[in-house]
Amino acid sequence: MNQYAKIEIEVDRETAAALTDPHRLDAVARLVDRMVRPSAKDDPLAAVLEATAADARAQGLADEEIDAELAAYNAERRQG
């Protein structure tokens, strides 16, 4: 059985305001868990990316849509 503990971290005011949404707060908590205890690959960044993709799939996005969003983001970064 998982046991949970509350922690306190400092974030800017906009982030704190965004985290008043319980769904977003839960998602951030899962990301923190996965960063601290990464997947078997022991790569925190890979674990976060895997978790983010899994969450996107759980929300109904297909892998093709995720890939398209990443490609668009990368294209914008190259232009800017």
mmCIF file of the N, C-alpha and C atoms, coordinates in Angstrom:
data_MODEL
# 
_entry.id   MODEL 
# 
loop_
_atom_site.group_PDB 
_atom_site.id 
_atom_site.type_symbol 
_atom_site.label_atom_id 
_atom_site.label_alt_id 
_atom_site.label_comp_id 
_atom_site.label_asym_id 
_atom_site.label_entity_id 
_atom_site.label_seq_id 
_atom_site.pdbx_PDB_ins_code 
_atom_site.Cartn_x 
_atom_site.Cartn_y 
_atom_site.Cartn_z 
_atom_site.occupancy 
_atom_site.B_iso_or_equiv 
_atom_site.pdbx_formal_charge 
_atom_site.auth_seq_id 
_atom_site.auth_comp_id 
_atom_site.auth_asym_id 
_atom_site.auth_atom_id 
_atom_site.pdbx_PDB_model_num 
ATOM 1   N N  . MET A 1 1  ? 0.846  -1.183 0.000   1.00 0.00 ? 1  MET A N  1 
ATOM 2   C CA . MET A 1 1  ? 0.000  0.000  0.000   1.00 0.00 ? 1  MET A CA 1 
ATOM 3   C C  . MET A 1 1  ? 0.888  1.242  0.000   1.00 0.00 ? 1  MET A C  1 
ATOM 4   N N  . ASN A 1 2  ? 0.573  2.188  -0.870  1.00 0.00 ? 2  ASN A N  1 
ATOM 5   C CA . ASN A 1 2  ? 1.335  3.431  -0.940  1.00 0.00 ? 2  ASN A CA 1 
ATOM 6   C C  . ASN A 1 2  ? 0.977  4.334  0.226   1.00 0.00 ? 2  ASN A C  1 
ATOM 7   N N  . GLN A 1 3  ? 1.996  4.946  0.773   1.00 0.00 ? 3  GLN A N  1 
ATOM 8   C CA . GLN A 1 3  ? 1.784  5.951  1.795   1.00 0.00 ? 3  GLN A CA 1 
ATOM 9   C C  . GLN A 1 3  ? 2.249  7.278  1.219   1.00 0.00 ? 3  GLN A C  1 
ATOM 10  N N  . TYR A 1 4  ? 1.485  8.306  1.438   1.00 0.00 ? 4  TYR A N  1 
ATOM 11  C CA . TYR A 1 4  ? 1.782  9.612  0.880   1.00 0.00 ? 4  TYR A CA 1 
ATOM 12  C C  . TYR A 1 4  ? 2.199  10.566 1.980   1.00 0.00 ? 4  TYR A C  1 
ATOM 13  N N  . ALA A 1 5  ? 3.038  11.519 1.618   1.00 0.00 ? 5  ALA A N  1 
ATOM 14  C CA . ALA A 1 5  ? 3.468  12.562 2.531   1.00 0.00 ? 5  ALA A CA 1 
ATOM 15  C C  . ALA A 1 5  ? 3.373  13.887 1.798   1.00 0.00 ? 5  ALA A C  1 
ATOM 16  N N  . LYS A 1 6  ? 2.991  14.921 2.504   1.00 0.00 ? 6  LYS A N  1 
ATOM 17  C CA . LYS A 1 6  ? 2.956  16.252 1.918   1.00 0.00 ? 6  LYS A CA 1 
ATOM 18  C C  . LYS A 1 6  ? 4.324  16.882 2.073   1.00 0.00 ? 6  LYS A C  1 
ATOM 19  N N  . ILE A 1 7  ? 4.732  17.590 1.010   1.00 0.00 ? 7  ILE A N  1 
ATOM 20  C CA . ILE A 1 7  ? 5.973  18.360 1.059   1.00 0.00 ? 7  ILE A CA 1 
ATOM 21  C C  . ILE A 1 7  ? 5.653  19.775 0.644   1.00 0.00 ? 7  ILE A C  1 
ATOM 22  N N  . GLU A 1 8  ? 6.556  20.660 0.925   1.00 0.00 ? 8  GLU A N  1 
ATOM 23  C CA . GLU A 1 8  ? 6.366  22.051 0.549   1.00 0.00 ? 8  GLU A CA 1 
ATOM 24  C C  . GLU A 1 8  ? 7.558  22.475 -0.294  1.00 0.00 ? 8  GLU A C  1 
ATOM 25  N N  . ILE A 1 9  ? 7.279  23.050 -1.480  1.00 0.00 ? 9  ILE A N  1 
ATOM 26  C CA . ILE A 1 9  ? 8.340  23.565 -2.341  1.00 0.00 ? 9  ILE A CA 1 
ATOM 27  C C  . ILE A 1 9  ? 7.980  24.985 -2.742  1.00 0.00 ? 9  ILE A C  1 
ATOM 28  N N  . GLU A 1 10 ? 9.000  25.773 -3.013  1.00 0.00 ? 10 GLU A N  1 
ATOM 29  C CA . GLU A 1 10 ? 8.771  27.148 -3.430  1.00 0.00 ? 10 GLU A CA 1 
ATOM 30  C C  . GLU A 1 10 ? 8.640  27.214 -4.948  1.00 0.00 ? 10 GLU A C  1 
ATOM 31  N N  . VAL A 1 11 ? 7.588  27.874 -5.401  1.00 0.00 ? 11 VAL A N  1 
ATOM 32  C CA . VAL A 1 11 ? 7.351  28.120 -6.823  1.00 0.00 ? 11 VAL A CA 1 
ATOM 33  C C  . VAL A 1 11 ? 6.894  29.561 -6.968  1.00 0.00 ? 11 VAL A C  1 
ATOM 34  N N  . ASP A 1 12 ? 6.919  30.070 -8.207  1.00 0.00 ? 12 ASP A N  1 
ATOM 35  C CA . ASP A 1 12 ? 6.449  31.442 -8.380  1.00 0.00 ? 12 ASP A CA 1 
ATOM 36  C C  . ASP A 1 12 ? 4.925  31.496 -8.224  1.00 0.00 ? 12 ASP A C  1 
ATOM 37  N N  . ARG A 1 13 ? 4.390  32.690 -8.087  1.00 0.00 ? 13 ARG A N  1 
ATOM 38  C CA . ARG A 1 13 ? 2.959  32.859 -7.800  1.00 0.00 ? 13 ARG A CA 1 
ATOM 39  C C  . ARG A 1 13 ? 2.061  32.288 -8.891  1.00 0.00 ? 13 ARG A C  1 
ATOM 40  N N  . GLU A 1 14 ? 2.473  32.450 -10.156 1.00 0.00 ? 14 GLU A N  1 
ATOM 41  C CA . GLU A 1 14 ? 1.653  31.921 -11.251 1.00 0.00 ? 14 GLU A CA 1 
ATOM 42  C C  . GLU A 1 14 ? 1.568  30.402 -11.187 1.00 0.00 ? 14 GLU A C  1 
ATOM 43  N N  . THR A 1 15 ? 2.690  29.777 -10.870 1.00 0.00 ? 15 THR A N  1 
ATOM 44  C CA . THR A 1 15 ? 2.693  28.322 -10.741 1.00 0.00 ? 15 THR A CA 1 
ATOM 45  C C  . THR A 1 15 ? 1.812  27.897 -9.575  1.00 0.00 ? 15 THR A C  1 
ATOM 46  N N  . ALA A 1 16 ? 1.933  28.591 -8.467  1.00 0.00 ? 16 ALA A N  1 
ATOM 47  C CA . ALA A 1 16 ? 1.104  28.269 -7.294  1.00 0.00 ? 16 ALA A CA 1 
ATOM 48  C C  . ALA A 1 16 ? -0.375 28.398 -7.632  1.00 0.00 ? 16 ALA A C  1 
ATOM 49  N N  . ALA A 1 17 ? -0.722 29.429 -8.375  1.00 0.00 ? 17 ALA A N  1 
ATOM 50  C CA . ALA A 1 17 ? -2.122 29.616 -8.762  1.00 0.00 ? 17 ALA A CA 1 
ATOM 51  C C  . ALA A 1 17 ? -2.582 28.473 -9.661  1.00 0.00 ? 17 ALA A C  1 
ATOM 52  N N  . ALA A 1 18 ? -1.716 28.053 -10.585 1.00 0.00 ? 18 ALA A N  1 
ATOM 53  C CA . ALA A 1 18 ? -2.075 26.958 -11.486 1.00 0.00 ? 18 ALA A CA 1 
ATOM 54  C C  . ALA A 1 18 ? -2.268 25.648 -10.723 1.00 0.00 ? 18 ALA A C  1 
ATOM 55  N N  . LEU A 1 19 ? -1.526 25.486 -9.638  1.00 0.00 ? 19 LEU A N  1 
ATOM 56  C CA . LEU A 1 19 ? -1.610 24.247 -8.873  1.00 0.00 ? 19 LEU A CA 1 
ATOM 57  C C  . LEU A 1 19 ? -2.799 24.188 -7.931  1.00 0.00 ? 19 LEU A C  1 
ATOM 58  N N  . THR A 1 20 ? -3.661 25.197 -7.972  1.00 0.00 ? 20 THR A N  1 
ATOM 59  C CA . THR A 1 20 ? -4.899 25.096 -7.193  1.00 0.00 ? 20 THR A CA 1 
ATOM 60  C C  . THR A 1 20 ? -5.881 24.152 -7.879  1.00 0.00 ? 20 THR A C  1 
ATOM 61  N N  . ASP A 1 21 ? -5.633 23.838 -9.159  1.00 0.00 ? 21 ASP A N  1 
ATOM 62  C CA . ASP A 1 21 ? -6.440 22.850 -9.887  1.00 0.00 ? 21 ASP A CA 1 
ATOM 63  C C  . ASP A 1 21 ? -6.017 21.463 -9.409  1.00 0.00 ? 21 ASP A C  1 
ATOM 64  N N  . PRO A 1 22 ? -6.920 20.701 -8.782  1.00 0.00 ? 22 PRO A N  1 
ATOM 65  C CA . PRO A 1 22 ? -6.531 19.403 -8.214  1.00 0.00 ? 22 PRO A CA 1 
ATOM 66  C C  . PRO A 1 22 ? -6.015 18.412 -9.261  1.00 0.00 ? 22 PRO A C  1 
ATOM 67  N N  . HIS A 1 23 ? -6.517 18.461 -10.490 1.00 0.00 ? 23 HIS A N  1 
ATOM 68  C CA . HIS A 1 23 ? -6.032 17.548 -11.530 1.00 0.00 ? 23 HIS A CA 1 
ATOM 69  C C  . HIS A 1 23 ? -4.599 17.879 -11.907 1.00 0.00 ? 23 HIS A C  1 
ATOM 70  N N  . ARG A 1 24 ? -4.308 19.172 -12.029 1.00 0.00 ? 24 ARG A N  1 
ATOM 71  C CA . ARG A 1 24 ? -2.946 19.588 -12.372 1.00 0.00 ? 24 ARG A CA 1 
ATOM 72  C C  . ARG A 1 24 ? -1.993 19.264 -11.219 1.00 0.00 ? 24 ARG A C  1 
ATOM 73  N N  . LEU A 1 25 ? -2.427 19.487 -9.999  1.00 0.00 ? 25 LEU A N  1 
ATOM 74  C CA . LEU A 1 25 ? -1.591 19.186 -8.836  1.00 0.00 ? 25 LEU A CA 1 
ATOM 75  C C  . LEU A 1 25 ? -1.276 17.694 -8.787  1.00 0.00 ? 25 LEU A C  1 
ATOM 76  N N  . ASP A 1 26 ? -2.264 16.857 -9.071  1.00 0.00 ? 26 ASP A N  1 
ATOM 77  C CA . ASP A 1 26 ? -2.047 15.410 -9.083  1.00 0.00 ? 26 ASP A CA 1 
ATOM 78  C C  . ASP A 1 26 ? -1.048 15.031 -10.170 1.00 0.00 ? 26 ASP A C  1 
ATOM 79  N N  . ALA A 1 27 ? -1.160 15.657 -11.344 1.00 0.00 ? 27 ALA A N  1 
ATOM 80  C CA . ALA A 1 27 ? -0.223 15.372 -12.434 1.00 0.00 ? 27 ALA A CA 1 
ATOM 81  C C  . ALA A 1 27 ? 1.194  15.774 -12.056 1.00 0.00 ? 27 ALA A C  1 
ATOM 82  N N  . VAL A 1 28 ? 1.351  16.916 -11.411 1.00 0.00 ? 28 VAL A N  1 
ATOM 83  C CA . VAL A 1 28 ? 2.675  17.374 -10.976 1.00 0.00 ? 28 VAL A CA 1 
ATOM 84  C C  . VAL A 1 28 ? 3.239  16.415 -9.932  1.00 0.00 ? 28 VAL A C  1 
ATOM 85  N N  . ALA A 1 29 ? 2.406  15.960 -9.017  1.00 0.00 ? 29 ALA A N  1 
ATOM 86  C CA . ALA A 1 29 ? 2.857  15.009 -7.993  1.00 0.00 ? 29 ALA A CA 1 
ATOM 87  C C  . ALA A 1 29 ? 3.367  13.726 -8.644  1.00 0.00 ? 29 ALA A C  1 
ATOM 88  N N  . ARG A 1 30 ? 2.656  13.240 -9.676  1.00 0.00 ? 30 ARG A N  1 
ATOM 89  C CA . ARG A 1 30 ? 3.106  12.027 -10.375 1.00 0.00 ? 30 ARG A CA 1 
ATOM 90  C C  . ARG A 1 30 ? 4.442  12.270 -11.072 1.00 0.00 ? 30 ARG A C  1 
ATOM 91  N N  . LEU A 1 31 ? 4.597  13.446 -11.673 1.00 0.00 ? 31 LEU A N  1 
ATOM 92  C CA . LEU A 1 31 ? 5.868  13.761 -12.341 1.00 0.00 ? 31 LEU A CA 1 
ATOM 93  C C  . LEU A 1 31 ? 7.015  13.821 -11.336 1.00 0.00 ? 31 LEU A C  1 
ATOM 94  N N  . VAL A 1 32 ? 6.765  14.421 -10.187 1.00 0.00 ? 32 VAL A N  1 
ATOM 95  C CA . VAL A 1 32 ? 7.811  14.489 -9.151  1.00 0.00 ? 32 VAL A CA 1 
ATOM 96  C C  . VAL A 1 32 ? 8.180  13.082 -8.699  1.00 0.00 ? 32 VAL A C  1 
ATOM 97  N N  . ASP A 1 33 ? 7.176  12.248 -8.443  1.00 0.00 ? 33 ASP A N  1 
ATOM 98  C CA . ASP A 1 33 ? 7.452  10.858 -8.061  1.00 0.00 ? 33 ASP A CA 1 
ATOM 99  C C  . ASP A 1 33 ? 8.323  10.173 -9.095  1.00 0.00 ? 33 ASP A C  1 
ATOM 100 N N  . ARG A 1 34 ? 8.000  10.366 -10.362 1.00 0.00 ? 34 ARG A N  1 
ATOM 101 C CA . ARG A 1 34 ? 8.736  9.687  -11.424 1.00 0.00 ? 34 ARG A CA 1 
ATOM 102 C C  . ARG A 1 34 ? 10.132 10.259 -11.615 1.00 0.00 ? 34 ARG A C  1 
ATOM 103 N N  . MET A 1 35 ? 10.307 11.535 -11.318 1.00 0.00 ? 35 MET A N  1 
ATOM 104 C CA . MET A 1 35 ? 11.648 12.115 -11.415 1.00 0.00 ? 35 MET A CA 1 
ATOM 105 C C  . MET A 1 35 ? 12.530 11.601 -10.293 1.00 0.00 ? 35 MET A C  1 
ATOM 106 N N  . VAL A 1 36 ? 11.964 11.477 -9.103  1.00 0.00 ? 36 VAL A N  1 
ATOM 107 C CA . VAL A 1 36 ? 12.738 11.030 -7.949  1.00 0.00 ? 36 VAL A CA 1 
ATOM 108 C C  . VAL A 1 36 ? 12.985 9.521  -8.012  1.00 0.00 ? 36 VAL A C  1 
ATOM 109 N N  . ARG A 1 37 ? 11.977 8.790  -8.470  1.00 0.00 ? 37 ARG A N  1 
ATOM 110 C CA . ARG A 1 37 ? 12.099 7.337  -8.606  1.00 0.00 ? 37 ARG A CA 1 
ATOM 111 C C  . ARG A 1 37 ? 11.859 6.982  -10.072 1.00 0.00 ? 37 ARG A C  1 
ATOM 112 N N  . PRO A 1 38 ? 12.881 7.176  -10.917 1.00 0.00 ? 38 PRO A N  1 
ATOM 113 C CA . PRO A 1 38 ? 12.697 6.980  -12.357 1.00 0.00 ? 38 PRO A CA 1 
ATOM 114 C C  . PRO A 1 38 ? 12.457 5.518  -12.717 1.00 0.00 ? 38 PRO A C  1 
ATOM 115 N N  . SER A 1 39 ? 12.162 5.313  -13.967 1.00 0.00 ? 39 SER A N  1 
ATOM 116 C CA . SER A 1 39 ? 11.922 3.962  -14.470 1.00 0.00 ? 39 SER A CA 1 
ATOM 117 C C  . SER A 1 39 ? 13.194 3.133  -14.365 1.00 0.00 ? 39 SER A C  1 
ATOM 118 N N  . ALA A 1 40 ? 13.090 1.908  -14.788 1.00 0.00 ? 40 ALA A N  1 
ATOM 119 C CA . ALA A 1 40 ? 14.227 0.993  -14.718 1.00 0.00 ? 40 ALA A CA 1 
ATOM 120 C C  . ALA A 1 40 ? 15.438 1.515  -15.488 1.00 0.00 ? 40 ALA A C  1 
ATOM 121 N N  . LYS A 1 41 ? 15.208 2.439  -16.405 1.00 0.00 ? 41 LYS A N  1 
ATOM 122 C CA . LYS A 1 41 ? 16.317 2.989  -17.185 1.00 0.00 ? 41 LYS A CA 1 
ATOM 123 C C  . LYS A 1 41 ? 17.192 3.923  -16.350 1.00 0.00 ? 41 LYS A C  1 
ATOM 124 N N  . ASP A 1 42 ? 16.719 4.296  -15.168 1.00 0.00 ? 42 ASP A N  1 
ATOM 125 C CA . ASP A 1 42 ? 17.446 5.215  -14.291 1.00 0.00 ? 42 ASP A CA 1 
ATOM 126 C C  . ASP A 1 42 ? 17.784 6.533  -14.969 1.00 0.00 ? 42 ASP A C  1 
ATOM 127 N N  . ASP A 1 43 ? 16.920 6.981  -15.830 1.00 0.00 ? 43 ASP A N  1 
ATOM 128 C CA . ASP A 1 43 ? 17.091 8.264  -16.498 1.00 0.00 ? 43 ASP A CA 1 
ATOM 129 C C  . ASP A 1 43 ? 15.882 9.126  -16.159 1.00 0.00 ? 43 ASP A C  1 
ATOM 130 N N  . PRO A 1 44 ? 16.027 10.099 -15.246 1.00 0.00 ? 44 PRO A N  1 
ATOM 131 C CA . PRO A 1 44 ? 14.870 10.895 -14.827 1.00 0.00 ? 44 PRO A CA 1 
ATOM 132 C C  . PRO A 1 44 ? 14.167 11.593 -15.985 1.00 0.00 ? 44 PRO A C  1 
ATOM 133 N N  . LEU A 1 45 ? 14.905 12.103 -16.951 1.00 0.00 ? 45 LEU A N  1 
ATOM 134 C CA . LEU A 1 45 ? 14.273 12.788 -18.076 1.00 0.00 ? 45 LEU A CA 1 
ATOM 135 C C  . LEU A 1 45 ? 13.453 11.797 -18.901 1.00 0.00 ? 45 LEU A C  1 
ATOM 136 N N  . ALA A 1 46 ? 14.012 10.635 -19.180 1.00 0.00 ? 46 ALA A N  1 
ATOM 137 C CA . ALA A 1 46 ? 13.271 9.622  -19.934 1.00 0.00 ? 46 ALA A CA 1 
ATOM 138 C C  . ALA A 1 46 ? 12.024 9.197  -19.165 1.00 0.00 ? 46 ALA A C  1 
ATOM 139 N N  . ALA A 1 47 ? 12.150 9.071  -17.857 1.00 0.00 ? 47 ALA A N  1 
ATOM 140 C CA . ALA A 1 47 ? 10.997 8.679  -17.046 1.00 0.00 ? 47 ALA A CA 1 
ATOM 141 C C  . ALA A 1 47 ? 9.895  9.727  -17.124 1.00 0.00 ? 47 ALA A C  1 
ATOM 142 N N  . VAL A 1 48 ? 10.268 11.003 -17.076 1.00 0.00 ? 48 VAL A N  1 
ATOM 143 C CA . VAL A 1 48 ? 9.270  12.078 -17.163 1.00 0.00 ? 48 VAL A CA 1 
ATOM 144 C C  . VAL A 1 48 ? 8.623  12.077 -18.543 1.00 0.00 ? 48 VAL A C  1 
ATOM 145 N N  . LEU A 1 49 ? 9.429  11.914 -19.590 1.00 0.00 ? 49 LEU A N  1 
ATOM 146 C CA . LEU A 1 49 ? 8.873  11.887 -20.937 1.00 0.00 ? 49 LEU A CA 1 
ATOM 147 C C  . LEU A 1 49 ? 7.934  10.692 -21.118 1.00 0.00 ? 49 LEU A C  1 
ATOM 148 N N  . GLU A 1 50 ? 8.313  9.540  -20.592 1.00 0.00 ? 50 GLU A N  1 
ATOM 149 C CA . GLU A 1 50 ? 7.441  8.366  -20.663 1.00 0.00 ? 50 GLU A CA 1 
ATOM 150 C C  . GLU A 1 50 ? 6.138  8.619  -19.916 1.00 0.00 ? 50 GLU A C  1 
ATOM 151 N N  . ALA A 1 51 ? 6.253  9.218  -18.737 1.00 0.00 ? 51 ALA A N  1 
ATOM 152 C CA . ALA A 1 51 ? 5.063  9.502  -17.938 1.00 0.00 ? 51 ALA A CA 1 
ATOM 153 C C  . ALA A 1 51 ? 4.161  10.502 -18.637 1.00 0.00 ? 51 ALA A C  1 
ATOM 154 N N  . THR A 1 52 ? 4.757  11.507 -19.244 1.00 0.00 ? 52 THR A N  1 
ATOM 155 C CA . THR A 1 52 ? 3.978  12.522 -19.955 1.00 0.00 ? 52 THR A CA 1 
ATOM 156 C C  . THR A 1 52 ? 3.245  11.894 -21.138 1.00 0.00 ? 52 THR A C  1 
ATOM 157 N N  . ALA A 1 53 ? 3.938  11.043 -21.884 1.00 0.00 ? 53 ALA A N  1 
ATOM 158 C CA . ALA A 1 53 ? 3.296  10.366 -23.016 1.00 0.00 ? 53 ALA A CA 1 
ATOM 159 C C  . ALA A 1 53 ? 2.178  9.451  -22.524 1.00 0.00 ? 53 ALA A C  1 
ATOM 160 N N  . ALA A 1 54 ? 2.407  8.747  -21.432 1.00 0.00 ? 54 ALA A N  1 
ATOM 161 C CA . ALA A 1 54 ? 1.367  7.863  -20.888 1.00 0.00 ? 54 ALA A CA 1 
ATOM 162 C C  . ALA A 1 54 ? 0.150  8.666  -20.450 1.00 0.00 ? 54 ALA A C  1 
ATOM 163 N N  . ASP A 1 55 ? 0.388  9.806  -19.817 1.00 0.00 ? 55 ASP A N  1 
ATOM 164 C CA . ASP A 1 55 ? -0.729 10.661 -19.398 1.00 0.00 ? 55 ASP A CA 1 
ATOM 165 C C  . ASP A 1 55 ? -1.490 11.197 -20.607 1.00 0.00 ? 55 ASP A C  1 
ATOM 166 N N  . ALA A 1 56 ? -0.756 11.567 -21.660 1.00 0.00 ? 56 ALA A N  1 
ATOM 167 C CA . ALA A 1 56 ? -1.406 12.066 -22.878 1.00 0.00 ? 56 ALA A CA 1 
ATOM 168 C C  . ALA A 1 56 ? -2.259 10.967 -23.503 1.00 0.00 ? 56 ALA A C  1 
ATOM 169 N N  . ARG A 1 57 ? -1.724 9.749  -23.537 1.00 0.00 ? 57 ARG A N  1 
ATOM 170 C CA . ARG A 1 57 ? -2.511 8.627  -24.071 1.00 0.00 ? 57 ARG A CA 1 
ATOM 171 C C  . ARG A 1 57 ? -3.756 8.391  -23.219 1.00 0.00 ? 57 ARG A C  1 
ATOM 172 N N  . ALA A 1 58 ? -3.612 8.490  -21.910 1.00 0.00 ? 58 ALA A N  1 
ATOM 173 C CA . ALA A 1 58 ? -4.752 8.298  -21.011 1.00 0.00 ? 58 ALA A CA 1 
ATOM 174 C C  . ALA A 1 58 ? -5.830 9.351  -21.250 1.00 0.00 ? 58 ALA A C  1 
ATOM 175 N N  . GLN A 1 59 ? -5.425 10.526 -21.732 1.00 0.00 ? 59 GLN A N  1 
ATOM 176 C CA . GLN A 1 59 ? -6.373 11.594 -22.046 1.00 0.00 ? 59 GLN A CA 1 
ATOM 177 C C  . GLN A 1 59 ? -6.960 11.441 -23.440 1.00 0.00 ? 59 GLN A C  1 
ATOM 178 N N  . GLY A 1 60 ? -6.551 10.385 -24.166 1.00 0.00 ? 60 GLY A N  1 
ATOM 179 C CA . GLY A 1 60 ? -7.138 10.110 -25.457 1.00 0.00 ? 60 GLY A CA 1 
ATOM 180 C C  . GLY A 1 60 ? -6.316 10.531 -26.661 1.00 0.00 ? 60 GLY A C  1 
ATOM 181 N N  . LEU A 1 61 ? -5.099 11.026 -26.458 1.00 0.00 ? 61 LEU A N  1 
ATOM 182 C CA . LEU A 1 61 ? -4.256 11.401 -27.596 1.00 0.00 ? 61 LEU A CA 1 
ATOM 183 C C  . LEU A 1 61 ? -3.568 10.171 -28.174 1.00 0.00 ? 61 LEU A C  1 
ATOM 184 N N  . ALA A 1 62 ? -3.514 10.094 -29.482 1.00 0.00 ? 62 ALA A N  1 
ATOM 185 C CA . ALA A 1 62 ? -2.812 9.005  -30.156 1.00 0.00 ? 62 ALA A CA 1 
ATOM 186 C C  . ALA A 1 62 ? -1.331 9.354  -30.266 1.00 0.00 ? 62 ALA A C  1 
ATOM 187 N N  . ASP A 1 63 ? -0.493 8.336  -30.425 1.00 0.00 ? 63 ASP A N  1 
ATOM 188 C CA . ASP A 1 63 ? 0.942  8.572  -30.566 1.00 0.00 ? 63 ASP A CA 1 
ATOM 189 C C  . ASP A 1 63 ? 1.243  9.523  -31.720 1.00 0.00 ? 63 ASP A C  1 
ATOM 190 N N  . GLU A 1 64 ? 0.480  9.411  -32.805 1.00 0.00 ? 64 GLU A N  1 
ATOM 191 C CA . GLU A 1 64 ? 0.692  10.283 -33.952 1.00 0.00 ? 64 GLU A CA 1 
ATOM 192 C C  . GLU A 1 64 ? 0.438  11.746 -33.584 1.00 0.00 ? 64 GLU A C  1 
ATOM 193 N N  . GLU A 1 65 ? -0.571 11.996 -32.761 1.00 0.00 ? 65 GLU A N  1 
ATOM 194 C CA . GLU A 1 65 ? -0.870 13.367 -32.333 1.00 0.00 ? 65 GLU A CA 1 
ATOM 195 C C  . GLU A 1 65 ? 0.230  13.899 -31.419 1.00 0.00 ? 65 GLU A C  1 
ATOM 196 N N  . ILE A 1 66 ? 0.729  13.047 -30.552 1.00 0.00 ? 66 ILE A N  1 
ATOM 197 C CA . ILE A 1 66 ? 1.820  13.443 -29.656 1.00 0.00 ? 66 ILE A CA 1 
ATOM 198 C C  . ILE A 1 66 ? 3.053  13.783 -30.486 1.00 0.00 ? 66 ILE A C  1 
ATOM 199 N N  . ASP A 1 67 ? 3.382  12.916 -31.457 1.00 0.00 ? 67 ASP A N  1 
ATOM 200 C CA . ASP A 1 67 ? 4.538  13.164 -32.321 1.00 0.00 ? 67 ASP A CA 1 
ATOM 201 C C  . ASP A 1 67 ? 4.377  14.454 -33.113 1.00 0.00 ? 67 ASP A C  1 
ATOM 202 N N  . ALA A 1 68 ? 3.174  14.725 -33.597 1.00 0.00 ? 68 ALA A N  1 
ATOM 203 C CA . ALA A 1 68 ? 2.914  15.953 -34.358 1.00 0.00 ? 68 ALA A CA 1 
ATOM 204 C C  . ALA A 1 68 ? 3.101  17.184 -33.474 1.00 0.00 ? 68 ALA A C  1 
ATOM 205 N N  . GLU A 1 69 ? 2.637  17.117 -32.237 1.00 0.00 ? 69 GLU A N  1 
ATOM 206 C CA . GLU A 1 69 ? 2.814  18.246 -31.309 1.00 0.00 ? 69 GLU A CA 1 
ATOM 207 C C  . GLU A 1 69 ? 4.294  18.485 -31.030 1.00 0.00 ? 69 GLU A C  1 
ATOM 208 N N  . LEU A 1 70 ? 5.041  17.403 -30.811 1.00 0.00 ? 70 LEU A N  1 
ATOM 209 C CA . LEU A 1 70 ? 6.479  17.544 -30.563 1.00 0.00 ? 70 LEU A CA 1 
ATOM 210 C C  . LEU A 1 70 ? 7.191  18.131 -31.779 1.00 0.00 ? 70 LEU A C  1 
ATOM 211 N N  . ALA A 1 71 ? 6.823  17.681 -32.966 1.00 0.00 ? 71 ALA A N  1 
ATOM 212 C CA . ALA A 1 71 ? 7.436  18.208 -34.193 1.00 0.00 ? 71 ALA A CA 1 
ATOM 213 C C  . ALA A 1 71 ? 7.136  19.695 -34.353 1.00 0.00 ? 71 ALA A C  1 
ATOM 214 N N  . ALA A 1 72 ? 5.899  20.104 -34.075 1.00 0.00 ? 72 ALA A N  1 
ATOM 215 C CA . ALA A 1 72 ? 5.528  21.518 -34.176 1.00 0.00 ? 72 ALA A CA 1 
ATOM 216 C C  . ALA A 1 72 ? 6.306  22.351 -33.162 1.00 0.00 ? 72 ALA A C  1 
ATOM 217 N N  . TYR A 1 73 ? 6.433  21.830 -31.957 1.00 0.00 ? 73 TYR A N  1 
ATOM 218 C CA . TYR A 1 73 ? 7.183  22.536 -30.913 1.00 0.00 ? 73 TYR A CA 1 
ATOM 219 C C  . TYR A 1 73 ? 8.652  22.702 -31.338 1.00 0.00 ? 73 TYR A C  1 
ATOM 220 N N  . ASN A 1 74 ? 9.246  21.631 -31.829 1.00 0.00 ? 74 ASN A N  1 
ATOM 221 C CA . ASN A 1 74 ? 10.646 21.698 -32.257 1.00 0.00 ? 74 ASN A CA 1 
ATOM 222 C C  . ASN A 1 74 ? 10.836 22.664 -33.422 1.00 0.00 ? 74 ASN A C  1 
ATOM 223 N N  . ALA A 1 75 ? 9.888  22.690 -34.346 1.00 0.00 ? 75 ALA A N  1 
ATOM 224 C CA . ALA A 1 75 ? 9.974  23.612 -35.475 1.00 0.00 ? 75 ALA A CA 1 
ATOM 225 C C  . ALA A 1 75 ? 9.899  25.060 -34.997 1.00 0.00 ? 75 ALA A C  1 
ATOM 226 N N  . GLU A 1 76 ? 9.024  25.341 -34.036 1.00 0.00 ? 76 GLU A N  1 
ATOM 227 C CA . GLU A 1 76 ? 8.920  26.700 -33.487 1.00 0.00 ? 76 GLU A CA 1 
ATOM 228 C C  . GLU A 1 76 ? 10.222 27.104 -32.802 1.00 0.00 ? 76 GLU A C  1 
ATOM 229 N N  . ARG A 1 77 ? 10.839 26.203 -32.079 1.00 0.00 ? 77 ARG A N  1 
ATOM 230 C CA . ARG A 1 77 ? 12.098 26.508 -31.381 1.00 0.00 ? 77 ARG A CA 1 
ATOM 231 C C  . ARG A 1 77 ? 13.207 26.803 -32.378 1.00 0.00 ? 77 ARG A C  1 
ATOM 232 N N  . ARG A 1 78 ? 13.230 26.083 -33.510 1.00 0.00 ? 78 ARG A N  1 
ATOM 233 C CA . ARG A 1 78 ? 14.274 26.321 -34.509 1.00 0.00 ? 78 ARG A CA 1 
ATOM 234 C C  . ARG A 1 78 ? 14.101 27.688 -35.178 1.00 0.00 ? 78 ARG A C  1 
ATOM 235 N N  . GLN A 1 79 ? 12.847 28.131 -35.335 1.00 0.00 ? 79 GLN A N  1 
ATOM 236 C CA . GLN A 1 79 ? 12.580 29.419 -35.972 1.00 0.00 ? 79 GLN A CA 1 
ATOM 237 C C  . GLN A 1 79 ? 12.857 30.581 -35.036 1.00 0.00 ? 79 GLN A C  1 
ATOM 238 N N  . GLY A 1 80 ? 12.612 30.395 -33.765 1.00 0.00 ? 80 GLY A N  1 
ATOM 239 C CA . GLY A 1 80 ? 12.721 31.471 -32.779 1.00 0.00 ? 80 GLY A CA 1 
ATOM 240 C C  . GLY A 1 80 ? 14.093 31.682 -32.351 1.00 0.00 ? 80 GLY A C  1 
# 
